[in-house]
Amino acid sequence: MSQSGYEVPSLIRGVLSKLPAYPGSLLFVGGLNLTVKPHLPDDTLAHLQDRALRIEVRDAGVAFDFVYRGGAFRAARHVGDVALTISASAYDFFQLARRTQDPDTLFFSRRLTMEGDTELGLLVKNSLDAIDLSNFSLERFAPAFAVRGRRSPPR
């Protein structure tokens, strides 16, 4: 069991780890491009240009390979060295996204690891920390009728 006490059940891990990686990376970069990319500074994006990146969800047995190229994050099939790999459990990534857990705490407790270009890793961490969480409020993505408090769409 992970140090957090939560982990993806072994049956689900078994299924996820057998799925081809590329379709998952396509979905992952779609989410990055819609939610995170618009909030990243140009200098951060310039440092990410053409760098092989990987996110590993250890307890799920999945990894997402991607690259920033041509103004967007793109799914990739990395062969060979990866510039930066960030690994954690699904629960720890969830806690990071909600900002209920500090990345430094997870890093020093070895629940979050960065392998490869540590300068690039710190740039990514600091850039993500600087994003205002209100940009990710569910109300931003809900249809207008839901935001106004109606229970059903207007007819």
N, C-alpha and C positions, 0 to 999 in steps of 0.2 A: 504494500500500500504506500502511496505517496506521503510525503511529510505533511501535506495539507489535510490528509484524511479523506480526500475525495479523489476518485480516479475513474476513468472510463472503464466500464465492466469488460472483462476479458472476452466475452462473447462478441461484444460490439467492436472491440479492438481487433479481434480476429477477422471480422468482416471488413472493417475499414482498411486494414493493412493489406488486404488482397485486391482492393480496388486500384485501377490504374491512376497514377499520380497526376497526369496532365489535366484531366477534366476538373479535378479539385483545384488545381492551380489556376485554371481559367475562372472558376467561380470566385476564388480568393482575390485575384487581381481586379475582377469586376467590382467587388466590394471596396477594395483600396481606391480605385479610380473614382468611385462615386462618393465615398465618405471622407477619405483621408487626404488624397492628393490635392484637392482644392485648398487645403489649409496648410500645406507644406511650403516653406519659403523657397524661392527660386534657387538660392545658393545650396540648399539641401538637395533639391532635385538635381542640380548640376553635379554634386558629389556622388549621387546615386547612378548617374548616367552610365549605362553599359556594365554595371557591376552585377555579378551573379549573386543573388540573394536567396536565402532559404529560411523558412519558418518551419520548425519541427514541433509537432504536438506529440510529445513522447508517449503519454499513456494511451493515445488513440492510434499510435502506429502510423501516423500520416505526416507527410512533409509537403510544403508548397514551395516550388521553385519559381522564381520570377526575376525580372530585370526591368529597370526603368530605361525606356528607349523611345525616341520619337514623340516625347511629350506625354507618355502614358506608361503605367505599369503593364507588363506583358508576361503571360505565362511562358515558362521556359522548360527545357529539358536539359538540365546541367549535366555535362559530362566533364569530369575532372574537378579542379579546385573551385570552391565557392568563396567569394570575397567575405561573406558574413553569413553565419548560421546562428539563429536565435532559437533556443529550445526551452520549453517549459511544458508543464501539464496543461490540459484543457482548462482545468479549474484556475490555475495560476494566470493563464492568459485572460480568462474571464475577469478575474480580480484586477488585473492590470488595466483592462479596457474600462472597467467601472471606476478605476482609481481608488479602490478600497484597499489596495496593497501597493506598497512602494517598490519600484523596480530594484532599487539598491538593496532593500531588505531581502528580496527574493534572490538577488545575485549573490549576496554574501552568505545566504543560507544554502546556496547551491541548488535552489529550486529553479532558477533562471540562469541559463548559460549563454555566452556569446563566444563563438569560435571564429577565428579569422582576423580580419582587420578591426581591431578594437577601437581605433579612432573613428572609423565609420560607424561602429556600433554606438559609440557615445553620441555622435552626431544624430543618429536616428532616435536614440532615447531622448535627448534634449529637445529635438524638434517635436516629437510626439507629446512630451510633457508640456510644451508651450501652447498646444492647441486647446482652445476654450471648449470644455465639454458641452456647453449649451449648443454648440454646433451639431451635436449628435442627438439632441432631444427627439424623442419619438414623434412629438407633435410636428416637427419639420417634415416628416415623411408621411404623415397621415393625410387622408383626403380632407378637403376644406370642411366638409360637414362634420367630421369627427372632432376637429379643433373647436368648432363653435358649440360643441356639447350636444349635438343631436345624436340620437341613438341609431338612426337609419338615414340613408341618403335621401335627399329631396326627390320628389317624384315629378 
